[in-house]
């Protein structure tokens, strides 16, 4: 990914660790959290590289505050042997303190577990 110094943006990357490949077609919602209210601000699907074609948020959208990414893992993982996927919607709540910074939040996903971190 290119460097955009001074231009704040929020990006993600989803890897399917069970398959050893990027998670293509996984739906992601971005919400701004204000107390008990969750305001939808963006939505995207991952491409063949497990990334979104554009930043989830950028420029003026990058306002300090609390946000949540909702990874729709259940839809991606689907049904296996007629059963619903164990994981459904994975919420990752985080704070943006600098609107000009790059926030990268990868998700490592398998049918029964996940992990995330602040990437670069």
BAMIMAR-20391 format. One record per atom (N, C-alpha, C): residue number from 1; atom name; x, y, z. Coordinates in Angstrom, 2 decimals, padded with zeros to 5 digits. Example, Ala and Ser with C-alpha at 12.3 -4.5 7.8 and 13.67 -1.06 7.14 Angstrom:
REM residues 2
+-----+----+---------+---------+---------+
!   i ! at !    east !   north !      up !
+-----+----+---------+---------+---------+
!   1 !  N !  013.19 ! -005.69 !  007.80 !
!   1 ! CA !  012.30 ! -004.50 !  007.80 !
!   1 !  C !  013.20 ! -003.30 !  007.80 !
!   2 !  N !  012.85 ! -002.25 !  007.08 !
!   2 ! CA !  013.67 ! -001.06 !  007.14 !
!   2 !  C !  012.90 !  000.03 !  007.87 !
+-----+----+---------+---------+---------+
END
This chain:
REM residues 120
+-----+----+---------+---------+---------+
!   i ! at !    east !   north !      up !
+-----+----+---------+---------+---------+
!   1 !  N !  000.84 ! -001.18 !  000.00 !
!   1 ! CA !  000.00 !  000.00 !  000.00 !
!   1 !  C !  000.88 !  001.24 !  000.00 !
!   2 !  N !  000.47 !  002.25 ! -000.74 !
!   2 ! CA !  001.24 !  003.47 ! -000.84 !
!   2 !  C !  001.22 !  004.26 !  000.46 !
!   3 !  N !  002.23 !  005.04 !  000.66 !
!   3 ! CA !  002.27 !  005.92 !  001.82 !
!   3 !  C !  001.62 !  007.25 !  001.44 !
!   4 !  N !  000.75 !  007.73 !  002.28 !
!   4 ! CA !  000.10 !  009.02 !  002.08 !
!   4 !  C !  000.42 !  009.87 !  003.30 !
!   5 !  N !  001.63 !  010.39 !  003.39 !
!   5 ! CA !  002.02 !  011.11 !  004.59 !
!   5 !  C !  001.08 !  012.28 !  004.83 !
!   6 !  N !  000.62 !  012.38 !  006.08 !
!   6 ! CA ! -000.26 !  013.46 !  006.47 !
!   6 !  C ! -001.73 !  013.22 !  006.17 !
!   7 !  N ! -002.03 !  012.21 !  005.35 !
!   7 ! CA ! -003.43 !  011.91 !  005.01 !
!   7 !  C ! -003.90 !  010.75 !  005.86 !
!   8 !  N ! -004.78 !  011.04 !  006.81 !
!   8 ! CA ! -005.27 !  009.99 !  007.68 !
!   8 !  C ! -006.15 !  009.01 !  006.93 !
!   9 !  N ! -006.07 !  007.74 !  007.33 !
!   9 ! CA ! -006.90 !  006.72 !  006.69 !
!   9 !  C ! -007.02 !  005.51 !  007.60 !
!  10 !  N ! -008.11 !  004.77 !  007.39 !
!  10 ! CA ! -008.36 !  003.53 !  008.11 !
!  10 !  C ! -008.41 !  002.42 !  007.08 !
!  11 !  N ! -007.58 !  001.40 !  007.27 !
!  11 ! CA ! -007.53 !  000.27 !  006.36 !
!  11 !  C ! -007.60 ! -001.03 !  007.15 !
!  12 !  N ! -007.85 ! -002.13 !  006.42 !
!  12 ! CA ! -007.88 ! -003.45 !  007.04 !
!  12 !  C ! -007.37 ! -004.47 !  006.05 !
!  13 !  N ! -007.13 ! -005.65 !  006.54 !
!  13 ! CA ! -006.67 ! -006.78 !  005.73 !
!  13 !  C ! -007.16 ! -008.03 !  006.46 !
!  14 !  N ! -007.90 ! -008.90 !  005.78 !
!  14 ! CA ! -008.43 ! -010.09 !  006.43 !
!  14 !  C ! -007.79 ! -011.33 !  005.80 !
!  15 !  N ! -007.16 ! -012.13 !  006.65 !
!  15 ! CA ! -006.54 ! -013.37 !  006.20 !
!  15 !  C ! -007.27 ! -014.56 !  006.80 !
!  16 !  N ! -007.58 ! -015.52 !  005.96 !
!  16 ! CA ! -008.22 ! -016.77 !  006.38 !
!  16 !  C ! -007.09 ! -017.72 !  006.72 !
!  17 !  N ! -006.79 ! -017.85 !  008.01 !
!  17 ! CA ! -005.64 ! -018.66 !  008.42 !
!  17 !  C ! -005.89 ! -020.15 !  008.25 !
!  18 !  N ! -007.14 ! -020.59 !  008.23 !
!  18 ! CA ! -007.43 ! -022.01 !  008.03 !
!  18 !  C ! -007.16 ! -022.42 !  006.59 !
!  19 !  N ! -007.44 ! -021.53 !  005.65 !
!  19 ! CA ! -007.22 ! -021.82 !  004.24 !
!  19 !  C ! -005.84 ! -021.36 !  003.77 !
!  20 !  N ! -005.22 ! -020.51 !  004.55 !
!  20 ! CA ! -003.92 ! -019.98 !  004.16 !
!  20 !  C ! -004.01 ! -019.01 !  003.00 !
!  21 !  N ! -005.09 ! -018.20 !  002.98 !
!  21 ! CA ! -005.28 ! -017.26 !  001.87 !
!  21 !  C ! -006.04 ! -016.03 !  002.35 !
!  22 !  N ! -006.05 ! -014.98 !  001.53 !
!  22 ! CA ! -006.86 ! -013.80 !  001.87 !
!  22 !  C ! -008.34 ! -014.17 !  001.91 !
!  23 !  N ! -009.09 ! -013.48 !  002.74 !
!  23 ! CA ! -010.54 ! -013.71 !  002.85 !
!  23 !  C ! -011.24 ! -012.78 !  001.87 !
!  24 !  N ! -011.63 ! -013.31 !  000.75 !
!  24 ! CA ! -012.29 ! -012.51 ! -000.29 !
!  24 !  C ! -013.80 ! -012.47 ! -000.07 !
!  25 !  N ! -014.39 ! -011.29 ! -000.27 !
!  25 ! CA ! -015.83 ! -011.13 ! -000.20 !
!  25 !  C ! -016.40 ! -011.00 !  001.21 !
!  26 !  N ! -015.57 ! -010.70 !  002.20 !
!  26 ! CA ! -016.03 ! -010.54 !  003.57 !
!  26 !  C ! -016.54 ! -009.11 !  003.76 !
!  27 !  N ! -017.77 ! -008.98 !  004.21 !
!  27 ! CA ! -018.39 ! -007.66 !  004.40 !
!  27 !  C ! -017.92 ! -007.05 !  005.72 !
!  28 !  N ! -017.62 ! -005.75 !  005.68 !
!  28 ! CA ! -017.15 ! -005.01 !  006.85 !
!  28 !  C ! -017.96 ! -003.73 !  006.97 !
!  29 !  N ! -018.48 ! -003.47 !  008.16 !
!  29 ! CA ! -019.16 ! -002.22 !  008.45 !
!  29 !  C ! -018.27 ! -001.38 !  009.35 !
!  30 !  N ! -018.31 ! -000.06 !  009.17 !
!  30 ! CA ! -017.62 !  000.88 !  010.05 !
!  30 !  C ! -018.69 !  001.71 !  010.74 !
!  31 !  N ! -018.61 !  001.76 !  012.06 !
!  31 ! CA ! -019.57 !  002.54 !  012.84 !
!  31 !  C ! -018.82 !  003.50 !  013.75 !
!  32 !  N ! -019.40 !  004.69 !  013.92 !
!  32 ! CA ! -018.87 !  005.63 !  014.91 !
!  32 !  C ! -019.70 !  005.46 !  016.17 !
!  33 !  N ! -019.03 !  005.29 !  017.29 !
!  33 ! CA ! -019.70 !  005.03 !  018.56 !
!  33 !  C ! -019.79 !  006.32 !  019.37 !
!  34 !  N ! -021.00 !  006.65 !  019.80 !
!  34 ! CA ! -021.23 !  007.83 !  020.62 !
!  34 !  C ! -022.11 !  007.40 !  021.78 !
!  35 !  N ! -021.48 !  007.08 !  022.91 !
!  35 ! CA ! -022.23 !  006.55 !  024.06 !
!  35 !  C ! -022.81 !  005.19 !  023.70 !
!  36 !  N ! -024.12 !  005.08 !  023.73 !
!  36 ! CA ! -024.79 !  003.83 !  023.39 !
!  36 !  C ! -025.20 !  003.78 !  021.91 !
!  37 !  N ! -025.01 !  004.89 !  021.20 !
!  37 ! CA ! -025.38 !  004.96 !  019.78 !
!  37 !  C ! -024.25 !  004.51 !  018.89 !
!  38 !  N ! -024.59 !  003.74 !  017.86 !
!  38 ! CA ! -023.62 !  003.30 !  016.86 !
!  38 !  C ! -024.11 !  003.80 !  015.51 !
!  39 !  N ! -023.41 !  004.78 !  014.95 !
!  39 ! CA ! -023.82 !  005.40 !  013.69 !
!  39 !  C ! -023.02 !  004.79 !  012.53 !
!  40 !  N ! -023.69 !  004.11 !  011.58 !
!  40 ! CA ! -022.96 !  003.57 !  010.42 !
!  40 !  C ! -022.33 !  004.70 !  009.61 !
!  41 !  N ! -021.07 !  004.53 !  009.24 !
!  41 ! CA ! -020.39 !  005.56 !  008.42 !
!  41 !  C ! -019.81 !  005.01 !  007.13 !
!  42 !  N ! -019.61 !  003.70 !  007.03 !
!  42 ! CA ! -019.06 !  003.13 !  005.80 !
!  42 !  C ! -019.29 !  001.62 !  005.79 !
!  43 !  N ! -019.20 !  001.05 !  004.59 !
!  43 ! CA ! -019.31 ! -000.40 !  004.43 !
!  43 !  C ! -018.50 ! -000.79 !  003.20 !
!  44 !  N ! -017.88 ! -001.96 !  003.26 !
!  44 ! CA ! -017.07 ! -002.43 !  002.13 !
!  44 !  C ! -017.00 ! -003.95 !  002.16 !
!  45 !  N ! -016.50 ! -004.52 !  001.08 !
!  45 ! CA ! -016.20 ! -005.95 !  001.01 !
!  45 !  C ! -014.75 ! -006.11 !  000.63 !
!  46 !  N ! -014.14 ! -007.17 !  001.15 !
!  46 ! CA ! -012.73 ! -007.41 !  000.82 !
!  46 !  C ! -012.61 ! -007.93 ! -000.60 !
!  47 !  N ! -011.50 ! -007.58 ! -001.23 !
!  47 ! CA ! -011.21 ! -008.03 ! -002.59 !
!  47 !  C ! -010.41 ! -009.33 ! -002.57 !
!  48 !  N ! -009.89 ! -009.75 ! -003.68 !
!  48 ! CA ! -009.14 ! -011.00 ! -003.78 !
!  48 !  C ! -007.88 ! -011.05 ! -002.95 !
!  49 !  N ! -007.40 ! -009.88 ! -002.52 !
!  49 ! CA ! -006.21 ! -009.81 ! -001.67 !
!  49 !  C ! -006.59 ! -009.69 ! -000.19 !
!  50 !  N ! -007.91 ! -009.77 !  000.12 !
!  50 ! CA ! -008.36 ! -009.65 !  001.49 !
!  50 !  C ! -008.38 ! -008.23 !  002.00 !
!  51 !  N ! -008.19 ! -007.27 !  001.10 !
!  51 ! CA ! -008.19 ! -005.85 !  001.45 !
!  51 !  C ! -009.41 ! -005.18 !  000.81 !
!  52 !  N ! -009.67 ! -003.96 !  001.19 !
!  52 ! CA ! -010.74 ! -003.19 !  000.55 !
!  52 !  C ! -010.11 ! -002.34 ! -000.55 !
!  53 !  N ! -010.86 ! -002.10 ! -001.60 !
!  53 ! CA ! -010.32 ! -001.36 ! -002.75 !
!  53 !  C ! -009.94 !  000.08 ! -002.41 !
!  54 !  N ! -010.55 !  000.64 ! -001.39 !
!  54 ! CA ! -010.24 !  002.00 ! -000.94 !
!  54 !  C ! -010.21 !  001.99 !  000.59 !
!  55 !  N ! -009.59 !  003.00 !  001.21 !
!  55 ! CA ! -009.63 !  003.06 !  002.67 !
!  55 !  C ! -011.07 !  003.07 !  003.18 !
!  56 !  N ! -011.29 !  002.47 !  004.33 !
!  56 ! CA ! -012.61 !  002.47 !  004.94 !
!  56 !  C ! -013.03 !  003.88 !  005.34 !
!  57 !  N ! -012.07 !  004.65 !  005.83 !
!  57 ! CA ! -012.25 !  006.07 !  006.14 !
!  57 !  C ! -011.00 !  006.79 !  005.67 !
!  58 !  N ! -011.16 !  008.04 !  005.26 !
!  58 ! CA ! -009.99 !  008.84 !  004.89 !
!  58 !  C ! -010.35 !  010.31 !  004.91 !
!  59 !  N ! -009.32 !  011.16 !  004.91 !
!  59 ! CA ! -009.51 !  012.61 !  004.85 !
!  59 !  C ! -010.39 !  013.13 !  005.96 !
!  60 !  N ! -011.43 !  013.86 !  005.57 !
!  60 ! CA ! -012.34 !  014.51 !  006.52 !
!  60 !  C ! -013.10 !  013.51 !  007.38 !
!  61 !  N ! -013.26 !  012.27 !  006.92 !
!  61 ! CA ! -013.96 !  011.24 !  007.69 !
!  61 !  C ! -013.17 !  010.82 !  008.93 !
!  62 !  N ! -011.87 !  011.06 !  008.91 !
!  62 ! CA ! -011.00 !  010.62 !  010.00 !
!  62 !  C ! -011.05 !  011.61 !  011.17 !
!  63 !  N ! -012.13 !  011.55 !  011.91 !
!  63 ! CA ! -012.33 !  012.41 !  013.07 !
!  63 !  C ! -011.99 !  011.63 !  014.34 !
!  64 !  N ! -011.33 !  012.26 !  015.30 !
!  64 ! CA ! -011.07 !  011.57 !  016.56 !
!  64 !  C ! -012.37 !  011.06 !  017.18 !
!  65 !  N ! -012.29 !  009.90 !  017.80 !
!  65 ! CA ! -013.45 !  009.31 !  018.44 !
!  65 !  C ! -013.34 !  007.81 !  018.50 !
!  66 !  N ! -014.42 !  007.18 !  018.93 !
!  66 ! CA ! -014.48 !  005.73 !  019.07 !
!  66 !  C ! -015.22 !  005.16 !  017.87 !
!  67 !  N ! -014.65 !  004.10 !  017.31 !
!  67 ! CA ! -015.20 !  003.45 !  016.12 !
!  67 !  C ! -015.27 !  001.95 !  016.34 !
!  68 !  N ! -016.04 !  001.30 !  015.49 !
!  68 ! CA ! -016.12 ! -000.16 !  015.54 !
!  68 !  C ! -016.15 ! -000.70 !  014.12 !
!  69 !  N ! -015.31 ! -001.68 !  013.87 !
!  69 ! CA ! -015.38 ! -002.45 !  012.64 !
!  69 !  C ! -016.19 ! -003.69 !  012.96 !
!  70 !  N ! -017.14 ! -004.02 !  012.11 !
!  70 ! CA ! -017.91 ! -005.26 !  012.26 !
!  70 !  C ! -017.60 ! -006.14 !  011.06 !
!  71 !  N ! -016.85 ! -007.19 !  011.33 !
!  71 ! CA ! -016.48 ! -008.15 !  010.30 !
!  71 !  C ! -017.56 ! -009.24 !  010.25 !
!  72 !  N ! -018.23 ! -009.39 !  009.14 !
!  72 ! CA ! -019.32 ! -010.37 !  009.00 !
!  72 !  C ! -018.74 ! -011.74 !  008.63 !
!  73 !  N ! -018.12 ! -012.36 !  009.63 !
!  73 ! CA ! -017.43 ! -013.64 !  009.44 !
!  73 !  C ! -018.40 ! -014.78 !  009.16 !
!  74 !  N ! -019.56 ! -014.78 !  009.79 !
!  74 ! CA ! -020.52 ! -015.87 !  009.60 !
!  74 !  C ! -020.96 ! -015.99 !  008.16 !
!  75 !  N ! -021.22 ! -014.86 !  007.50 !
!  75 ! CA ! -021.59 ! -014.88 !  006.09 !
!  75 !  C ! -020.44 ! -015.41 !  005.24 !
!  76 !  N ! -019.21 ! -015.02 !  005.58 !
!  76 ! CA ! -018.04 ! -015.47 !  004.83 !
!  76 !  C ! -017.78 ! -016.96 !  005.06 !
!  77 !  N ! -017.81 ! -017.38 !  006.31 !
!  77 ! CA ! -017.50 ! -018.78 !  006.62 !
!  77 !  C ! -018.61 ! -019.72 !  006.16 !
!  78 !  N ! -019.84 ! -019.23 !  006.16 !
!  78 ! CA ! -020.97 ! -020.00 !  005.65 !
!  78 !  C ! -021.33 ! -021.19 !  006.52 !
!  79 !  N ! -022.11 ! -022.05 !  005.92 !
!  79 ! CA ! -022.56 ! -023.27 !  006.62 !
!  79 !  C ! -021.62 ! -024.42 !  006.31 !
!  80 !  N ! -021.41 ! -025.24 !  007.29 !
!  80 ! CA ! -020.62 ! -026.45 !  007.09 !
!  80 !  C ! -021.39 ! -027.62 !  007.70 !
!  81 !  N ! -021.63 ! -028.64 !  006.94 !
!  81 ! CA ! -022.40 ! -029.81 !  007.38 !
!  81 !  C ! -023.78 ! -029.41 !  007.90 !
!  82 !  N ! -024.40 ! -028.40 !  007.26 !
!  82 ! CA ! -025.74 ! -027.97 !  007.63 !
!  82 !  C ! -025.81 ! -027.15 !  008.90 !
!  83 !  N ! -024.68 ! -026.77 !  009.48 !
!  83 ! CA ! -024.66 ! -025.99 !  010.72 !
!  83 !  C ! -024.20 ! -024.57 !  010.43 !
!  84 !  N ! -024.69 ! -023.65 !  011.24 !
!  84 ! CA ! -024.23 ! -022.27 !  011.13 !
!  84 !  C ! -022.75 ! -022.20 !  011.55 !
!  85 !  N ! -022.04 ! -021.22 !  011.00 !
!  85 ! CA ! -020.66 ! -020.99 !  011.41 !
!  85 !  C ! -020.63 ! -020.62 !  012.90 !
!  86 !  N ! -019.60 ! -021.03 !  013.60 !
!  86 ! CA ! -019.46 ! -020.70 !  015.02 !
!  86 !  C ! -019.36 ! -019.19 !  015.22 !
!  87 !  N ! -018.50 ! -018.52 !  014.45 !
!  87 ! CA ! -018.34 ! -017.07 !  014.54 !
!  87 !  C ! -019.35 ! -016.40 !  013.63 !
!  88 !  N ! -019.92 ! -015.30 !  014.11 !
!  88 ! CA ! -020.88 ! -014.56 !  013.29 !
!  88 !  C ! -020.30 ! -013.18 !  012.98 !
!  89 !  N ! -020.70 ! -012.17 !  013.71 !
!  89 ! CA ! -020.17 ! -010.82 !  013.51 !
!  89 !  C ! -019.09 ! -010.57 !  014.55 !
!  90 !  N ! -017.91 ! -010.19 !  014.08 !
!  90 ! CA ! -016.78 ! -009.92 !  014.97 !
!  90 !  C ! -016.64 ! -008.41 !  015.11 !
!  91 !  N ! -016.91 ! -007.85 !  016.31 !
!  91 ! CA ! -016.75 ! -006.41 !  016.51 !
!  91 !  C ! -015.34 ! -006.09 !  017.01 !
!  92 !  N ! -014.74 ! -005.07 !  016.43 !
!  92 ! CA ! -013.45 ! -004.59 !  016.91 !
!  92 !  C ! -013.62 ! -003.10 !  017.18 !
!  93 !  N ! -013.64 ! -002.73 !  018.45 !
!  93 ! CA ! -013.84 ! -001.33 !  018.86 !
!  93 !  C ! -012.50 ! -000.71 !  019.18 !
!  94 !  N ! -012.28 !  000.49 !  018.69 !
!  94 ! CA ! -010.99 !  001.15 !  018.84 !
!  94 !  C ! -011.19 !  002.66 !  018.82 !
!  95 !  N ! -010.15 !  003.38 !  019.18 !
!  95 ! CA ! -010.19 !  004.84 !  019.21 !
!  95 !  C ! -009.25 !  005.43 !  018.17 !
!  96 !  N ! -009.73 !  006.45 !  017.50 !
!  96 ! CA ! -008.88 !  007.26 !  016.62 !
!  96 !  C ! -008.57 !  008.53 !  017.39 !
!  97 !  N ! -007.29 !  008.76 !  017.65 !
!  97 ! CA ! -006.91 !  009.96 !  018.39 !
!  97 !  C ! -006.27 !  011.00 !  017.48 !
!  98 !  N ! -005.73 !  010.54 !  016.34 !
!  98 ! CA ! -005.10 !  011.46 !  015.39 !
!  98 !  C ! -005.72 !  011.26 !  014.01 !
!  99 !  N ! -006.45 !  012.24 !  013.55 !
!  99 ! CA ! -007.12 !  012.14 !  012.26 !
!  99 !  C ! -006.18 !  012.09 !  011.07 !
! 100 !  N ! -004.91 !  012.44 !  011.28 !
! 100 ! CA ! -003.95 !  012.44 !  010.17 !
! 100 !  C ! -003.10 !  011.17 !  010.15 !
! 101 !  N ! -003.36 !  010.24 !  011.05 !
! 101 ! CA ! -002.56 !  009.01 !  011.14 !
! 101 !  C ! -003.18 !  007.89 !  010.31 !
! 102 !  N ! -002.38 !  006.87 !  010.04 !
! 102 ! CA ! -002.86 !  005.67 !  009.35 !
! 102 !  C ! -003.18 !  004.63 !  010.43 !
! 103 !  N ! -004.43 !  004.19 !  010.46 !
! 103 ! CA ! -004.86 !  003.13 !  011.36 !
! 103 !  C ! -005.14 !  001.90 !  010.50 !
! 104 !  N ! -004.37 !  000.85 !  010.72 !
! 104 ! CA ! -004.52 ! -000.39 !  009.96 !
! 104 !  C ! -004.89 ! -001.49 !  010.95 !
! 105 !  N ! -006.05 ! -002.12 !  010.73 !
! 105 ! CA ! -006.55 ! -003.12 !  011.66 !
! 105 !  C ! -006.76 ! -004.44 !  010.92 !
! 106 !  N ! -005.74 ! -005.31 !  010.92 !
! 106 ! CA ! -005.88 ! -006.61 !  010.26 !
! 106 !  C ! -006.69 ! -007.58 !  011.13 !
! 107 !  N ! -007.30 ! -008.55 !  010.46 !
! 107 ! CA ! -008.02 ! -009.62 !  011.15 !
! 107 !  C ! -007.50 ! -010.95 !  010.62 !
! 108 !  N ! -007.04 ! -011.79 !  011.54 !
! 108 ! CA ! -006.65 ! -013.16 !  011.21 !
! 108 !  C ! -007.81 ! -014.04 !  011.63 !
! 109 !  N ! -008.40 ! -014.76 !  010.68 !
! 109 ! CA ! -009.66 ! -015.45 !  010.89 !
! 109 !  C ! -009.55 ! -016.94 !  010.62 !
! 110 !  N ! -010.16 ! -017.73 !  011.49 !
! 110 ! CA ! -010.35 ! -019.17 !  011.23 !
! 110 !  C ! -011.77 ! -019.50 !  011.68 !
! 111 !  N ! -012.28 ! -020.67 !  011.39 !
! 111 ! CA ! -013.67 ! -020.98 !  011.74 !
! 111 !  C ! -013.99 ! -020.89 !  013.24 !
! 112 !  N ! -012.99 ! -021.02 !  014.11 !
! 112 ! CA ! -013.27 ! -021.05 !  015.55 !
! 112 !  C ! -012.50 ! -020.01 !  016.36 !
! 113 !  N ! -011.74 ! -019.14 !  015.69 !
! 113 ! CA ! -011.00 ! -018.13 !  016.43 !
! 113 !  C ! -010.61 ! -016.98 !  015.50 !
! 114 !  N ! -010.18 ! -015.89 !  016.13 !
! 114 ! CA ! -009.68 ! -014.76 !  015.38 !
! 114 !  C ! -008.71 ! -013.97 !  016.25 !
! 115 !  N ! -007.91 ! -013.14 !  015.62 !
! 115 ! CA ! -007.07 ! -012.21 !  016.36 !
! 115 !  C ! -006.92 ! -010.95 !  015.51 !
! 116 !  N ! -006.63 ! -009.86 !  016.19 !
! 116 ! CA ! -006.47 ! -008.58 !  015.52 !
! 116 !  C ! -005.42 ! -007.78 !  016.26 !
! 117 !  N ! -004.95 ! -006.72 !  015.64 !
! 117 ! CA ! -003.92 ! -005.88 !  016.23 !
! 117 !  C ! -003.86 ! -004.58 !  015.43 !
! 118 !  N ! -003.16 ! -003.60 !  015.92 !
! 118 ! CA ! -002.93 ! -002.38 !  015.12 !
! 118 !  C ! -001.69 ! -002.60 !  014.28 !
! 119 !  N ! -001.90 ! -002.68 !  013.01 !
! 119 ! CA ! -000.80 ! -002.90 !  012.08 !
! 119 !  C ! -000.20 ! -001.59 !  011.61 !
! 120 !  N !  000.60 ! -001.72 !  010.57 !
! 120 ! CA !  001.25 ! -000.50 !  010.01 !
! 120 !  C !  000.93 ! -000.36 !  008.55 !
+-----+----+---------+---------+---------+
END
